[in-house]
Amino acid sequence: MYQKYRFFFMLIWLLPLNAMAQRVAISDFEAEDNRNINFDIIGKFNDNILVYKNIRTRHKINILIRI
């Protein structure tokens, strides 16, 4: 009977205690960003994320560096 409890105790003890989750980093606000901005996430380049921004008539691609 105690072997059953010992097995469950060892199983719980050996399980990892931390959870794997995404890490979210928020960048600083740029003065030119406003409500009229349209953006699309293009994809990944190495470990960086490429974001296309359209602000009225200006088009640019930002590279978000992954920490």
C-alpha positions as CSV (number, residue, x, y, z in Angstrom):
1,M,0.0,0.0,0.0
2,Y,2.8,2.4,0.8
3,Q,4.5,1.6,-2.4
4,K,1.6,3.1,-4.3
5,Y,1.9,6.4,-2.4
6,R,5.7,6.3,-2.7
7,F,5.3,6.0,-6.5
8,F,2.9,8.9,-6.8
9,F,5.1,11.1,-4.5
10,M,8.2,10.3,-6.6
11,L,6.3,11.0,-9.8
12,I,5.1,14.4,-8.6
13,W,8.5,15.2,-7.2
14,L,10.2,14.4,-10.5
15,L,7.8,16.5,-12.7
16,P,9.1,19.9,-13.6
17,L,7.7,22.7,-11.5
18,N,7.9,25.5,-14.0
19,A,5.7,26.0,-17.0
20,M,6.8,26.8,-20.5
21,A,5.3,30.0,-21.9
22,Q,5.9,32.6,-24.5
23,R,7.9,35.7,-23.6
24,V,6.3,38.9,-24.7
25,A,8.4,42.1,-25.0
26,I,6.7,45.4,-25.7
27,S,8.6,48.1,-27.5
28,D,8.6,51.8,-26.8
29,F,6.0,54.0,-28.3
30,E,7.2,55.9,-31.4
31,A,5.9,59.5,-31.9
32,E,4.9,58.8,-35.5
33,D,2.7,55.8,-34.5
34,N,-0.9,56.8,-34.2
35,R,-4.4,55.5,-34.8
36,N,-4.0,55.7,-38.6
37,I,-1.3,53.1,-38.7
38,N,-1.8,49.8,-40.5
39,F,0.6,47.0,-39.9
40,D,1.2,43.4,-40.9
41,I,3.6,40.9,-39.5
42,I,5.5,39.7,-42.5
43,G,7.5,36.8,-41.0
44,K,10.7,35.9,-39.3
45,F,14.3,36.5,-40.4
46,N,16.7,34.5,-38.3
47,D,15.4,35.2,-34.8
48,N,14.0,38.6,-35.6
49,I,10.4,39.5,-36.6
50,L,9.6,41.7,-39.7
51,V,6.7,44.1,-39.4
52,Y,5.3,46.1,-42.3
53,K,3.9,49.5,-41.3
54,N,1.8,51.8,-43.5
55,I,1.3,55.3,-42.0
56,R,-0.9,57.3,-44.4
57,T,1.4,57.5,-47.5
58,R,4.6,56.2,-45.8
59,H,5.6,52.6,-46.0
60,K,8.4,51.0,-43.9
61,I,9.5,47.7,-42.6
62,N,10.6,47.4,-38.9
63,I,12.8,44.6,-37.6
64,L,11.8,43.6,-34.0
65,I,14.9,42.1,-32.3
66,R,14.1,39.1,-30.2
67,I,15.5,39.2,-26.7
